[in-house]
Amino acid sequence: MIRTFRSAFQWAALLTACTAFCHISPASAQTAPAPKSWTTAEDHRNMMEQLGIKALRPGPSGNEKAPNHANYDESIANPFPDYPEILRLKDGRPVTSPEMWWKLRRPEIVEDFEREVLGRVPANAPAIKWTVTRTVDDKVGPYPVVAKELTGRADNTACPEITVEIKIVVVTPAWARKPVPLMIMFGRDALPSAPVPAAFARFAALAGTDPHATVQLIAAGWGYAMLNPGSVQADNGAGLTKGIIGLANKGQPRKPEDWGALRAWAWGASRALDYLETDSAVDARHVGIEGVSRYGKAALVTMAFDTRFAVALVGSSGEGGVKPHRRNFGEAVENLTGSGEYHWMAGNFLKYGAAEAAFGSKNAGDIPVDSHQLIALCAPRLTFISYGVPEKGDAKWLDQQGSFMATVAAGAAFRLLGVNDTGVAGDYRQAKMPPVNTSLLNGSLAWRQHDGGHTDGPNWKYFIPWASRAIRYTAPPLPPVAADLPVPRTDANSIIAHAQLVEKAKQGRIDVYFVG
């Protein structure tokens, strides 16, 4: 009886203590804060406050008539002529072997980019579950294809208020009997036969008279996947508490080392590659990434950080892409730290546009890395740098000359790893761009400035054969095309010869040339 009573007493006491300990009053309840819904200005100001920045230098204007117009004078374009060395460790030792690159130097460069420039992908980045929502037989030009619409839904268990659904369309040649190489392209996630909105048609026209890139790819036996970057992360500062960045942060503002939109878009491309590795129609060992302008920046970031990608076509990427931060020509660091573009970068990048801050001030010369090292992170894989000409709309703002210098400088990493670069010898500081339409395509690092505008369209006819040769890919024979369908020129030599003849006809150097 006594033992029973004492046992019951102990249980009662334990229950009372547990109740007292576990009781949480409404006032002390710990609930997750609601997701923020800030404007771009509010978010930008918050990051400045986190960093102790009182004022940022304004970025130059692209309008050459504006009082604060960008510099286009080469004589003052290189205030910081010495770029950080690619093949030297931080302790001063030279990098003399591939082993030193992979184990020591490359991780140093990655760390600097993640901490100071592009931001870190969080360890808790949500898992993506891919679902094929529709599969259709379609056509790209006259060629039959299989097109699949996919949705990649992010696990939002940690923050149900934010939903992220990544949208891609995967298109492969219907007649292929083996897995095909494929290019992921940042763009509109639409089936091939879907009507093209006027805005997209206008951009497509920039590519000139060549068949669309998708037609050239399919005709060459490649596939392609259109990845909608906006379905991963919005292209504005107000979206940083939403999208995949917002979901990972449970709707709260970024910290200075958190990823920006460029890294988020690249992460989305990597998740698309995760799916493609399961698709029997795709040769996942030979998947590439392509983009133009801001998406050219994202393509370069993708290639640099995910070594599964075999090839990249980086189009007109400018500042934040191939253009060196240290060049005073066209767009500048201060443009990227302003409220219009800061969301592309890590919060820490704002420090390099600071005019007045708790730490003083910083400028482009203080950034521990530069664009040539971002290109170097792609080595030894196939990396094609593409630009157009200012006369056709690929503005001087993008700094083609500086981008060429960075490409030449990056060659050191490619050579160290046993592959050819552009073939341009000598000091990158003295390197001058070759004439327009000169192809430097004899290595794994390639350069070509076409004579078109803000597009990589005119370079696809060079890129596809270059990449196919490098991966030793032989396309399957094309299927027969119905007699009443026009067959576009997709052979590179035919496209080039056609363009040359049209130009001669325009100049009156030949009497007649029938375009057909």
Phi, psi and omega in degrees: 000312181298317181297320179294317181297314181296323179296316178296320180297317180297318179297319180295317180296317179298319179296320179296316181296318180296320180297316180294320183289319186276346183292129178239122180284155178306326183292331183258005182299137180260107179242147179295136178296148179293148177304140178287150174229077185264157168282167176302317181298319180294317181293318179298315179297320179300317180293321176300318180294319178300324184270355182073030180267124178269327181208142175252146173290137177289146177282155178291159180267146174283349178277113185293348178266353181286151180301326181256038184297154179294153177282136173230024179260111183298335184292340179237022186274352186234067179292339178234076190290337184264109180278155177305137184288132179288317188254048173216127179290163180295337177274005175097349181286139176287149176268115189243000182212156174304324180298317178296323178298307186290322185271330188241302189284314181301315177300327177297315181294316178302315181299317180295317178296319182292317184285319192252338192240304190251339179093165183259138169287126184292150178297335181263023178305131187298147174289151180245130175252117183270139176227129173279113184270338179198140174233127183224152167275127186219186177225143170243110192062227179268005191260134180287139180222163169252123182243133180236128171269134181230150172235128176253105184269126180280140176293113181249028179304322183285341180207080185298343181290342183246125179245132177234122177232108182281132184248127173221157172235124181253127185233127180227153179298131184290336185269355181290136179255354178231162177302143184246151171294158187211145175252124168276129183235131175287121182176201186282126181274079182229149175298153182305324184274358181292143177302144181264120177302153184304320182298319180288325178297324179296317179292323179298327181295337180297336184290349179088207187272354180295153171303152179303151181306322182295323178294317179297320180296310182298318180297331179273006178082014176266161168254175174213157176227125177267118181253123179278105184295329180294339177282346176268309184205134179294151181266057176196161181291329179296338182274000185289343173262011176231191180062197184289328177294314179296321180296316179296330179264010180054038175080009181259160183298157178291154165265164188303331182265000181291156182293152173255186186296324180300315180291325179293316178298319178297320177299320177299320177296322177295324178291326175296321177296325174307314179294314184299333177294345178258357185267116185293344180277350188245135172276094188292347176285343184231059175255135180243176181225140182220147174192161180233144177065234179298330178278344167292319174301313182296324178296318179295317178297318178303308183297320184294321189262337181246102186285359174288335180289133186268337188204149178222142169243109187254107187257124169044054191275332174060207182298133186089352176241247183277332181297133178292136174299328186284352179277134173262077183205116181073219182299145187231171176308320183295337174289322180285338180269350177286172187291345182279336187226356185301334183292345176290333193250171169295152176303322181302336182296335179301334181303329187276001171247010186283127173269326181213124183203170178300333180264007183099238176215156178223161177218186185301328180292346180270349181292129186289345180226171176212180192297328179299331179281331174294319175296319181299329178296343178280341184296146001265021186283165187289118185227114185249116180263124186237138172218164171249204183240147180302326182299336181254004175116355174272085199303153173303334177314329184280344179060071179298319181297313178298323179295323177294318178301317179295321180296317178297316180298323181293340183303334181302321180291320179297315180296319179302324184270010168090016178235163179281151175255215182289343183088002179275116182270163174098186185285128179301332181293338179256000185290132178244140179302140173289168178303153177305143180071018172270127182263122172252082192234029182261008180222185177283341173252120188235153178223137170205126173256112180275177183259022177256198186262218187278074185196159170257007184311309182293350181263353180298324182292344174264322183297313186297311177297322178300312181292319181297319177298316185294323180266003178058051181255129175249121183289147174293152179303142179293146177286160175296146180248138180306143186298333183271004179257135175290139179254113182289154173289120178237346174290131185302316181297321179294317180298316182295314180298320178299314181298320180294319180292320177299317180296319178296320179297319179296326182275358181076017182277345170228152187285314186219136170217116181277119178276119181196000000 
